[in-house]
Amino acid sequence: MRITRRLEFDAGHRIPDHQSQCRHLHGHRYALEITLIGGVIDSAGRPDNGMVMDFSEVKAIAKRHVVDVWDHAFLVWRNDQTVAGFLATLPDHKTVILDAVPTAENLARIAFSILDPLYRDSYGNHLHLECVRLYETPNCWADATREDHA
């Protein structure tokens, strides 16, 4: 069984070598979808009976480890020294330094890598992270899947 939980956050970024508008500082209302695969728990009396995982737990993990870290931050590639240096001069600015250019594809891969070890089979239902879908806009998204990380 597959389940998916969607969370949203706002963040800024730029793609320094892009040939169009994305080379400029700008922001997005991102959406992050976490898809898990596992068996449905069949254990009377448990609060998660009939579920793969409680959606509130799926949300809490993704929120704590990705959304709260990236929300209202500027996501900047470590090698984009012009912007990273500028942001460092702003007092108390929320900046997240990344080891990759903050494209939708790379952000989805990074989020998958962060979340993968956190969604684990602790109920005997073979729970695991299958896909992280990151929407940069309502019409543009990237999927990072277990197959991509194998």
N, C-alpha and C positions, 0 to 999 in steps of 0.2 A: 504494500500500500504506500502511496506517495501522499505527503501533505506539504503544503506550502504556506509560509507566513510572510507577509509583506510589511516592511517598515519604510518610512520616508525620512529624509534629512536634507539639509541645505549645506552646500559647500562651494568654495571657489577653487578654481584651478586655471591652468593655462597649458597649452601644448606648444612649447617653445619653437619647434621646427615646422609647425603647421603652416601651410601656404595660404590659409584663409583666416577668418575671424577668430578661430580658436587659439591663435598665438597670443591674443590679448588676454589680460586678466578679466575673468568673468565667473559667473556662478551658475549653479543648477539646483533645481529641486530634484534630487536623486530619489529613486525608489530601489529598495533592496529586497529581493525575494529569496527566501531560504527554503529549499526543497529537501525534505528528508524522506528516506525510504526505511521501512521497517514493518514488522508484523503488528497487527492490532493486539493490544494487551487484553487478555481475557482472564481477568482475575477479580471476581466479585469482592466488593468491599474496598477496593483500591480507588482513590480519587481519579486515577487515569484509566480506569476500566473502560474498554471500548475505544481507546485512543492509541495512536502510534506514539505520540508525545503530546502533552498538554500544550496548546498553542501559546499560553502565557509563559511557559518555560522556554519555548523556541524563541519567543520575543525577548525575554530577559537576557538570554545568552548573547544574541546578536546585538542587542542594544548596549550591553555592558562592554563588549569587546570590539565592536565596529562603529555602530551608529553614534554612541556618545562620544567616541574619540574623533570621528570625522565631522559630526554635526557642527555647523557654523564655524568651521575651520577653513583654512586655505591649504589645499593639498598640493605640495610642491615637490618636484623631482629634485633629488639631492644635487644633481649636476646643473640645475638651473640657478647658478650662483647669483645672477643679477636679482632675481626675485627673492630667493632665499635670504640674501644679504639685506635687501630692502625690508623684508618682513621682520627680520631680526632687530631692526631699529625701532619697531613699533612696540611700545610698552604693553605687556600682557596680551599680545596678539596670539590667537590660537592658530598655530601653524603645525602641520603634520608633514614631516620630511619623509619622502618615499624613495625607495631604491629603484623606482621605475617611473617613466613619464605617466602622469595621471590620466590616461585615457580610460574610457569605459572598460575596455578589455583588460587592462592592467589592474584597475581597481577591483574588477570582479575576481581576477586571479588572486590578488592580495587578500581580499575578503574570504575567499575559499580557503586559502592557506591558514588564515587566522582561526576560522571557525571549524575546520575539519576535525581537529583533535578534541573539540569541545562537545560535539554531538556524537555520543558513543552509546553502544549497547549496554545499558545498565539494568535493563529489565528482562533480558533474555529474548528480546524481540528483533535482534539483528539490526538495530537502528544505526543509520549512518547518513552523512551528508551526501546528497547526490548532485545538487546544483545550486550555485549562487547566480542569480540573474540580477544585473545592475542596470537600471534604466537611467540614462543620462538625460533623456527627454521622454515624453510619452511615446514617441515614435522611434527611438533609438536605444538599443540595449545590447548587452554582451552577456553571454552565458559562460561560466566556468564550471565544468563538470568533473565528476570523479574520473571519467575517461581521460580528460585533459591532464589530470594530476597523477595518473598511474605511472 
